[in-house]
Amino acid sequence: MYLKQNLFTIILILISLSLGIVFIFVNPAVLISIFIFIIATLLILMGINFLVMSNQYSESDRNKLIIQSIVLITIGIALFLIPKGINEWIFRVIIGVVFILYPLLNLFTVQYKKEQFKKDLPMYLTGIILVLSFGAIIKIIMIIIGSALIAFAFVLAYLLYKNRNNTTSPNLIFNIVLKYFIRKGSNNKWE
């Protein structure tokens, strides 16, 4: 009965453990390929959705939606057709450029440019590193995320085991929500 009441927790433990192992042991190029496949599929589906929705709008809005859908479908198909090595390169460059351009555009809008540049220097460096050596950084990030997911799974499993004799409220997720996320008392503070 206890395991049945905590089925969601058990599924969460298994998913966290599985994703953690995948993140640690799978090659980053494979995950990038999967990620690009998902993005391409979503872009094509969004384009088709825009085409279907365009019939419900006026002439000018319909034309905009049709153009947007054609662009989305074209980008989605292009992502399917571009070879894997180029996909990784494009992905790496886009993320690196975003990390460089975002603080650069912010730099133009502030009054104290030198202070803002110093504040955004880590973003500039991250963008440059991403452009130059993306695979190694992604692997390190994947190992960190995978280790965190595995640790989360073990903590949940430990809490599930520790809570096994609680007959008043046997659902672990419910107990965690009650304990950590609900404010107690009239002074409106977290306890």
C-alpha positions as CSV (number, residue, x, y, z in Angstrom):
1,M,0.0,0.0,0.0
2,Y,2.8,2.4,0.9
3,L,4.5,1.9,-2.5
4,K,1.2,2.3,-4.3
5,Q,0.7,5.7,-2.6
6,N,4.2,6.8,-3.6
7,L,4.1,5.6,-7.2
8,F,4.8,9.1,-8.5
9,T,7.9,9.3,-6.2
10,I,9.1,5.9,-7.4
11,I,8.6,7.0,-11.1
12,L,10.5,10.2,-10.3
13,I,13.4,8.3,-8.8
14,L,13.6,6.0,-11.8
15,I,13.5,8.8,-14.3
16,S,16.1,10.8,-12.4
17,L,18.4,7.8,-12.1
18,S,18.0,6.9,-15.8
19,L,18.5,10.5,-17.0
20,G,21.5,10.9,-14.7
21,I,23.1,7.8,-16.1
22,V,22.3,8.9,-19.7
23,F,23.8,12.3,-19.1
24,I,27.0,10.9,-17.6
25,F,27.7,8.1,-20.1
26,V,26.3,9.3,-23.5
27,N,28.4,11.2,-26.0
28,P,27.4,14.9,-26.1
29,A,27.2,14.7,-29.9
30,V,24.4,12.1,-29.6
31,L,22.4,14.3,-27.2
32,I,22.9,17.3,-29.4
33,S,21.6,15.3,-32.4
34,I,18.6,14.2,-30.4
35,F,18.0,17.8,-29.2
36,I,18.2,19.1,-32.8
37,F,15.8,16.4,-34.0
38,I,13.3,17.5,-31.3
39,I,13.7,21.1,-32.2
40,A,13.3,20.4,-35.9
41,T,10.2,18.4,-35.3
42,L,8.7,21.1,-33.1
43,L,9.5,23.8,-35.7
44,I,7.7,21.8,-38.4
45,L,4.7,21.1,-36.1
46,M,4.5,24.8,-35.2
47,G,4.7,25.8,-38.9
48,I,1.8,23.3,-39.7
49,N,-0.2,24.7,-36.8
50,F,0.3,28.2,-38.0
51,L,-0.9,27.2,-41.5
52,V,-4.0,25.6,-40.0
53,M,-4.7,28.6,-37.8
54,S,-4.2,31.1,-40.6
55,N,-7.7,30.5,-41.9
56,Q,-9.1,32.1,-38.8
57,Y,-7.4,35.5,-39.2
58,S,-7.9,38.5,-41.4
59,E,-6.0,39.0,-44.7
60,S,-2.9,40.8,-43.3
61,D,-2.6,38.6,-40.2
62,R,-3.1,35.5,-42.4
63,N,-0.3,36.5,-44.7
64,K,2.0,37.0,-41.7
65,L,1.1,33.6,-40.3
66,I,1.7,31.9,-43.6
67,I,5.1,33.5,-44.0
68,Q,6.0,32.5,-40.4
69,S,4.8,29.0,-41.0
70,I,6.9,28.7,-44.2
71,V,10.0,30.0,-42.4
72,L,9.5,27.6,-39.5
73,I,8.9,24.6,-41.8
74,T,11.9,25.5,-43.9
75,I,14.2,25.8,-40.8
76,G,12.9,22.5,-39.5
77,I,13.5,20.7,-42.7
78,A,17.0,22.3,-43.0
79,L,17.8,21.0,-39.5
80,F,16.9,17.5,-40.6
81,L,18.9,17.7,-43.8
82,I,22.1,19.4,-42.5
83,P,24.8,16.8,-41.6
84,K,25.5,16.1,-37.9
85,G,28.9,17.8,-37.7
86,I,27.5,21.0,-39.1
87,N,24.5,20.8,-36.8
88,E,26.8,20.7,-33.8
89,W,28.9,23.5,-35.1
90,I,25.8,25.6,-35.8
91,F,24.4,24.9,-32.3
92,R,27.7,25.7,-30.7
93,V,28.1,29.0,-32.6
94,I,24.5,30.1,-32.0
95,I,24.8,29.5,-28.2
96,G,28.2,31.2,-28.1
97,V,27.0,34.2,-30.1
98,V,24.0,34.6,-27.8
99,F,26.3,34.6,-24.8
100,I,28.4,37.3,-26.4
101,L,25.6,39.4,-28.0
102,Y,23.2,39.6,-25.0
103,P,25.7,41.4,-22.7
104,L,27.0,43.4,-25.7
105,L,23.5,44.7,-26.5
106,N,22.9,45.4,-22.8
107,L,26.2,47.3,-22.7
108,F,24.8,49.8,-25.3
109,T,21.8,50.6,-23.1
110,V,23.5,51.3,-19.8
111,Q,25.1,54.6,-18.7
112,Y,28.2,53.1,-16.9
113,K,29.7,51.0,-19.6
114,K,32.9,50.0,-17.9
115,E,31.1,48.6,-14.8
116,Q,28.6,46.8,-17.0
117,F,31.5,45.3,-19.0
118,K,33.2,44.0,-15.9
119,K,29.8,42.6,-14.6
120,D,29.2,40.8,-17.9
121,L,32.8,39.6,-18.5
122,P,31.9,36.0,-17.4
123,M,29.2,35.9,-20.1
124,Y,31.7,37.1,-22.7
125,L,34.2,34.5,-21.7
126,T,31.5,31.8,-21.6
127,G,30.5,32.7,-25.1
128,I,34.0,32.6,-26.4
129,I,34.7,29.3,-24.7
130,L,31.5,27.8,-26.1
131,V,32.5,28.8,-29.6
132,L,36.0,27.4,-29.3
133,S,35.6,24.2,-27.3
134,F,31.9,23.3,-27.0
135,G,32.2,19.5,-26.8
136,A,34.4,19.4,-23.7
137,I,32.2,22.0,-21.9
138,I,29.0,20.2,-22.7
139,K,30.5,16.9,-21.4
140,I,31.4,18.6,-18.1
141,I,28.0,20.2,-17.8
142,M,26.3,16.8,-18.6
143,I,28.4,15.0,-16.0
144,I,27.4,17.7,-13.4
145,I,23.7,17.5,-14.3
146,G,23.9,13.7,-14.4
147,S,25.5,13.5,-11.0
148,A,22.9,15.9,-9.6
149,L,20.1,13.8,-11.0
150,I,21.6,10.6,-9.5
151,A,22.1,12.4,-6.1
152,F,18.5,13.6,-6.3
153,A,17.3,10.1,-7.0
154,F,19.2,8.7,-4.0
155,V,17.9,11.4,-1.7
156,L,14.3,10.7,-2.8
157,A,14.9,6.9,-2.3
158,Y,16.4,7.6,1.2
159,L,13.4,9.8,2.1
160,L,11.0,7.2,0.8
161,Y,12.7,4.6,3.0
162,K,12.8,6.9,6.0
163,N,9.0,7.8,5.6
164,R,7.9,4.1,5.3
165,N,6.4,4.0,8.8
166,N,4.5,7.2,8.6
167,T,0.8,6.1,8.8
168,T,-0.7,9.6,9.1
169,S,0.6,10.9,5.8
170,P,2.4,8.2,3.8
171,N,2.7,10.1,0.5
172,L,6.3,11.4,0.4
173,I,5.9,14.2,-2.2
174,F,2.9,15.5,-0.2
175,N,5.0,15.6,3.0
176,I,7.8,17.4,1.2
177,V,5.4,20.0,-0.1
178,L,3.8,20.5,3.3
179,K,7.2,20.8,5.0
180,Y,9.1,23.1,2.7
181,F,6.7,25.0,0.5
182,I,3.7,26.0,2.6
183,R,4.1,29.0,4.8
184,K,3.2,28.5,8.5
185,G,2.1,31.0,11.0
186,S,0.6,34.5,10.8
187,N,3.9,36.3,10.4
188,N,4.1,35.1,6.8
189,K,7.7,33.7,7.0
190,W,9.1,30.4,5.7
191,E,9.9,27.9,8.4
